[in-house]
Amino acid sequence: MSKIHYYDRIRLRPLHTTESSEEDDLCIQIVYPQEADAVAGRISSEAPVGQAALHRKEGETITFNAQGQRMRMRIISIEKHGVTA
């Protein structure tokens, strides 16, 4: 199983006390800070979620602080940069 690297697109699912679904998923791409654009889903590797996800693997749980809250999310899928199915 490969690790998350720059420009990979990842799908994260929040881990709540209630059941989470695909509707709650967060789809982002980890990029270098100067390329970040949150509206476009391009998240800086220096942002809390970017730091937590970089170099992790599918199925792992990440924990980070965002907007004053501690967040836990599971890495659902990784789409490798430059790889087409």
C-alpha angles and dihedrals in degrees: 000000000000128000128240114266135175115302094016114133114229136188116215127190120203116237106224131169085249125058114285121211139192088272089068094051121122116215114198143157119223110227140165113280095254090056097050119128112165093192089058092045093250104138124193118245085230094057114099094252091043092052092047095048103040112106093007126122136237111277095028122123119231128199125200142150119252130167091353094306133104108238129198121194136170121226103238100177143354123210106198117228112254094011118115125193 
